[in-house]
Amino acid sequence: MGASPTPRIPMPELLPALSQRRARRAFEPRPVQPDLLNLLWQAISVAPSHGNTQSARILLAESAEVHDRLVAALSPGNSHWAGAAPHLFALVALPAHETPQENSDGTLRDMWPFNAGIAIGNLMAQATFMGLTAHPMAGFDEPAVRAVFGAPPSVRVLTVVAVGYPGSPDSLPEDLAAKETMPQERLPLERILAVDRWDPVLEVSAREWRKQQQPA
Ligand SMILES: Cc1cc2nc3c(=O)[nH]c(=O)nc-3n(C[C@H](O)[C@H](O)[C@H](O)COP(=O)(O)O)c2cc1C
């Protein structure tokens, strides 16, 4: 009896869907159906968290008043495009719900930003899968965002996210329209992966690497 042929291992890839996610800034004005928004919140809800603490919360701006106040809490570089997105929400965390991990040298590792990061990653993947843009922003004033929702000072704001259907880049100023269609740029894998031992090549920042790519 001859050896049976090696079965072909199917390689289903999630990667194409993940790499189609882009931080787009042009939005269609039409709102996203409530059922689809609900799937985004579910994507956050199913995210894993250290000790299953589930310390991330979603603060959705729904009324025109809260939406406008949230836009005003964004940096000027963000407010002019994100204000046109049909939906804005803040992803916040309750650090008091978590116990930091302690290292042998006494330093602590907070888990709440990590947990929230996973949650927003889930949401962005689900949004991309449904043909939506979900663009996270770090450019905002944290106390101002807390004030918009009347959240207590113990609440930490990780990101404000603009959500909607991708719109035409023509709706943006020229510099942002150009960014909209730029190919995605990432460090090559050998710059981010070391096997068995730390590699000094990992220390090269994306900024430095970008400079190295430019012709002298
Ligand atoms: C935590 C975080 C904060 C970000 N903050 C901003 C922001 O304040 N304004 C903005 O225009 N883009 C922001 N971005 C989008 C990044 O600039 C974008 O993801 C990056 O340039 C890579 O482009 P790509 O997502 O289209 O691949 C942020 C992204 C992340 C993950």
The ligand as an SDF file (V2000), in Angstrom:
LIG
                    3D

 31 33  0  0  0  0  0  0  0  0999 V2000
   -4.5050   54.3820   19.6530 C   0  0  0  0  0  0  0  0  0  0  0  0
   -4.6380   55.1010   18.3270 C   0  0  0  0  0  0  0  0  0  0  0  0
   -4.7920   56.4600   18.3310 C   0  0  0  0  0  0  0  0  0  0  0  0
   -4.9520   57.1490   17.1230 C   0  0  0  0  0  0  0  0  0  0  0  0
   -5.1770   58.4950   17.1580 N   0  0  0  0  0  0  0  0  0  0  0  0
   -5.4550   59.1370   16.0140 C   0  0  0  0  0  0  0  0  0  0  0  0
   -5.8450   60.5180   16.0420 C   0  0  0  0  0  0  0  0  0  0  0  0
   -5.9260   61.1530   17.0940 O   0  0  0  0  0  0  0  0  0  0  0  0
   -6.1150   61.1160   14.8610 N   0  0  0  0  0  0  0  0  0  0  0  0
   -6.0640   60.4580   13.6610 C   0  0  0  0  0  0  0  0  0  0  0  0
   -6.3490   61.0560   12.6290 O   0  0  0  0  0  0  0  0  0  0  0  0
   -5.7090   59.1350   13.6090 N   0  0  0  0  0  0  0  0  0  0  0  0
   -5.4320   58.4640   14.7590 C   0  0  0  0  0  0  0  0  0  0  0  0
   -5.1210   57.1250   14.7110 N   0  0  0  0  0  0  0  0  0  0  0  0
   -5.0270   56.4180   13.4170 C   0  0  0  0  0  0  0  0  0  0  0  0
   -3.5650   56.1200   13.0530 C   0  0  0  0  0  0  0  0  0  0  0  0
   -2.9380   57.3120   12.6530 O   0  0  0  0  0  0  0  0  0  0  0  0
   -3.5450   55.0560   11.9300 C   0  0  0  0  0  0  0  0  0  0  0  0
   -4.0830   53.8600   12.4480 O   0  0  0  0  0  0  0  0  0  0  0  0
   -2.1170   54.7910   11.4370 C   0  0  0  0  0  0  0  0  0  0  0  0
   -1.6060   55.9230   10.7990 O   0  0  0  0  0  0  0  0  0  0  0  0
   -2.0460   53.6400   10.4470 C   0  0  0  0  0  0  0  0  0  0  0  0
   -2.9230   53.8420    9.3550 O   0  0  0  0  0  0  0  0  0  0  0  0
   -4.0090   52.7090    9.0110 P   0  0  0  0  0  0  0  0  0  0  0  0
   -4.8100   52.4880   10.2900 O   0  0  0  0  0  0  0  0  0  0  0  0
   -4.8730   53.2960    7.9290 O   0  0  0  0  0  0  0  0  0  0  0  0
   -3.2840   51.4830    8.5850 O   0  0  0  0  0  0  0  0  0  0  0  0
   -4.9300   56.4380   15.8980 C   0  0  0  0  0  0  0  0  0  0  0  0
   -4.7680   55.0460   15.9120 C   0  0  0  0  0  0  0  0  0  0  0  0
   -4.6330   54.3840   17.1140 C   0  0  0  0  0  0  0  0  0  0  0  0
   -4.4950   52.8750   17.1110 C   0  0  0  0  0  0  0  0  0  0  0  0
  1  2  1  0
  2  3  1  0
  2 30  2  0
  3  4  2  0
  4  5  1  0
  4 28  1  0
  5  6  2  0
  6  7  1  0
  6 13  1  0
  7  8  2  0
  7  9  1  0
  9 10  1  0
 10 11  2  0
 10 12  1  0
 12 13  2  0
 13 14  1  0
 14 15  1  0
 14 28  1  0
 15 16  1  0
 16 17  1  0
 16 18  1  0
 18 19  1  0
 18 20  1  0
 20 21  1  0
 20 22  1  0
 22 23  1  0
 23 24  1  0
 24 25  2  0
 24 26  1  0
 24 27  1  0
 28 29  2  0
 29 30  1  0
 30 31  1  0
M  END
$$$$
